[in-house]
Structure formats: C-alpha cells, structure tokens
Amino acid sequence: MSTDLAVIINDRPGELARLGEVTGQAGVNIEGLAAFTGDGKGIVHVLVDDTAAPRCREALESAGMGVADERPVLVVDIEDRPGTLGELTRQLADANVNIDLAYTIFGGVKVVIATDDVESALAVLEGPTSVRVRRREEAGAASIWDQPG
C-alpha cells in the first residue's frame, strides 16, 4: 500500500536535500517523488509505504515543512512500451474517473495515480493489473504556505 504526501518547501538550494535527510533520519524510504516550483515555494509529492506515512509526516512537520495533503494512491504496474499510459488512463476516463495527480516511481515501470474516486479506479484496474492502495488520512496542518525563512 502507498500514500502520497504533498510537502511544501522553500524554493532554494538544499531544501530537497533537507527533505531527503529528514525522511532518511526518520527511517522512511521514499518510493517515488515528483517536485515542482513556483512563486518561491516548492511542492514535492513524496510516495511512501502506508505504515511509514505517519512517521514521515511527523518528521517533515517537525523540520518545519508543511504537509498540504496526505492521500491514498494507486501504484499500477504497466508495460514498458509506447501507448500504455494512454491505455491505462483511457480505461479510467471511460469509467469517469478523474486523475488528480500522476507520476512515475523509482524502479520498474509503475505509475502513481491519485483520484477522489479510488473505488471506481480500482474496479476498472482489477484483474491482470497489479494495484496497491493506501488509506487517506486527513491533513490538519494550518498555514502550510508560511514556511520559516
């Protein structure tokens, strides 16, 4: 099972390294990651195992990084060939499942998919496709955009 945490960091040298150090010191293995910047902030989607999510969140927040969202995500094995992303996402679209977030992970050919309709997505993807899901925890952090200088 997997959980995606959306982490808010400052957009400056060393912040991603600090995120990696903080999670590593907490014994959390990052299974996948997507990072984006804009307006002086960074949003980093961190994929962790379900059992490590609370420990990861606590470590990040203790280090002054805001956790904007924590949600269950599907980790789907796909074939390494042209067109598989289109085939996978077409199945979901045809079932009226909207994908909020998608990124690849470390090792293998897998896609992380976040949606508000996990049950429908699972129903579409059941069968020969391997899927792993996490339980959603409510994010309670206030003022996640206000990071220490």
N, C-alpha and C positions, 0 to 999 in steps of 0.2 A: 504494500500500500504506500501511497505517496501523498505528500502535502506540499503545496506551493505557498511560500511566504513572499509577499511583496514588501521589500525593505526600502526605506528612504534613507539615502546617504547624501552627503555634500559632494558636489562635482568638483573634486580637486585631487591632485596626485596622492596616492596612498590609501584612499578610502576603500577601494575594493580589496586591497591587500589587508586592511584592518578588518574588513568583514570576514575574509578568509581566515585570518589569525584568530579572531574571536570565536568563530564556529569551530575551528580546529581545537582550540584550547578547551572548548566545552565538550569535545569528543563527538561532534556532529559531522558526519560525512555529507558533503554536498554532492548530490547525484546528478544535478543539472543546474543550469544558470542561464539567464538572459538579462542583459543590462542595457539601460537607455538613459540618456541625459537630456536636460533641458532646463533653462532658467536657473542655472546654478545648483540644481539638485540632480540626483541620480535615483532611478527606480531599478532595483535589482530583484528579479524573480529568482528565488532560491528553492530548488526541489530537494526535499529531504524525506527520509522514511517517516512514516506516521508516528512511530514511537519516539523519534528524535525531535519532533516538531515543538513540543512544549519547552524542552531544554534549549533548542535553537532560539526560540522567541525570547526566552528569559535572558540568554547570553547577549543577544543583539540589543535588547532594550536596556540592559544593564550597561552596555557600552555606549548608550546614547543614540542608538539608531532606532528610528521609528519603524514599526511593523504596521503597514497600512491595511493589509489583508492577509488572511490565512484561510485557505480553502482546499477542499479535496480536488484532486486532478486525476485524470486517466492517463496512464502511461501505456501507449499502444505500440506493440511491435509491428513494423511494416517492412516490406521487401525493399531492398536496395536496388531500385530500378526506376526509370523515368515514369512518371504518372501516378505513383502510389499515393502521394499526398492528395492529388485531385480525386482519386477513387475513394479514399478514406473520408475526406471532407464532403464529397458529394453524397455518400451514404448518410452522413449526419444531416446535411442540408435537406435531403429528401424526407427526413423524419422530423423536419422543422426544429432541429437543434442548432442554436446559435453558438458559435465558438467565440468566447471572450478573449482567449489567450492561447497561443500555440508556440512551442519552441522545441528544439531537439535537446537531447541529453548526452552525457558522456558515455561512450562505449555502446556499440551496437547501433542499430538503426531503429530509433524509437521517437515518437512524437508525444509531447505532453499537451493535453487538451483540457482547458478549463471551460466549464459551461454551467449555467444556472439550472440546467436540466440533465443532471447526471444519470438519472434513471432511464430516460429516453435514449441517451447516448449509449449507455450500457446495453440496452435492449438491441440497439442497432448493431453494436460491435460484438455481441456474444457469438460464440461459435469458434472458428479456427483462429480468430484474432486474440492474442493474449492481452488482457487488460488488468491493470492494478488501480485500485481506488482508495482514497483516504476520506476520513470523516472531517467535516468542516467545523472549525472552532470559531466562535465569534471574536472578532478583533475589537478590543476595548481600548486601544491606545488613543489618548486625546492629543491633539496638536502634533501629529506626526511630522508635519512640514516644518515645524520650528526645531531645527537642529542646532546644537552648540556650534559656535563659530569655528 
